[in-house]
């Protein structure tokens, strides 16, 4: 198969072909239909009625372990599975590359921009180190996407099979390119997205925001270290993609901020002292996790009454029907984006500990404000820092007390925390 370069026409003079437009429309429509099917109703665990006030919806749905379920049509999902020609759709972008989904699939593909191929490989290496560190622990609250594959631009077999599925309207550079394939973090449920619009979007923009495709790709950044300004005007271009959920909003919505702080503290300690990753520019977000485990009785799982089940043909493969059609979506804290991270060698912690701590503290403060900030006066900032630092300290102590670990490492986590407090006090002086 002869390859073609896929790129956008920067001058805007050449229109998309009618076939390409149809492919893009089909991809967007299928994505929207899947989104609607995944969000049909809520489990009785939440006890949410349609008339529930939007802030109450957010309080419940954005709390970790809340569950949204769907009993979607068998025919729809069978059709979706058979639509092998449906292409990729852009769901995010950054300095390193562009992230694509294929509707109905459980993975995403991050395509590296031409000048950031090494950054994508660094992303893969740090991501893998953190994933292995997380899976080695018995219980980690924060989720990390699974890594499925890394595809270099020289892999003719993969690119020949997938190249035509990337619409040129999304790209400003040619393909093939380097690609990292990971688990997709499912967006927050539709009910939560609608409530975010109701509560925080200017009324004049709400209709447009609800109808815009990008707002289906909603992950909420957990900004425990930032409040909105008291007199800040409403955002001019409101979007749900990478929604910044600030501390004052979390307090307003009665969200479990100490749960978030404890989970993020544990995760940061594991990344620092087990994966040896500096965590520069990582993101902590609220997103959904899909499950197909046996968690409800068969009528609820299939969305059928006992009478309808009784009328099914003998020996119907009910398990296959459950696993194809029943999806539980649980709200989780996720960590992602490792393309700016560095992995430090253990000898640095032994030979140049002050340099290592200074580097980790720099990464902590130069990142977006996911972490609580040390505070001696404000509440809940003061208690949040205590929760976060205690979780970090406890997790690190467990990691660094294993046999064979040099005991000098055990002093570094507290030194990191003390250095964060000192830097915060100096910046506030």
Beta strands, then each sheet from edge to edge (+ up, - down):
strand 1: 41-42
strand 2: 67-71
strand 3: 88-93
strand 4: 97-102
strand 5: 107-112
strand 6: 143-144
strand 7: 147-151
strand 8: 179-183
strand 9: 220-223
strand 10: 243-246
strand 11: 283-291
strand 12: 326-336
sheet 1: 1+ 2- 12+ 6+
sheet 2: 1+ 2- 12+ 11- 9+ 10+
sheet 3: 3+ 4- 5+ 8- 7+
end
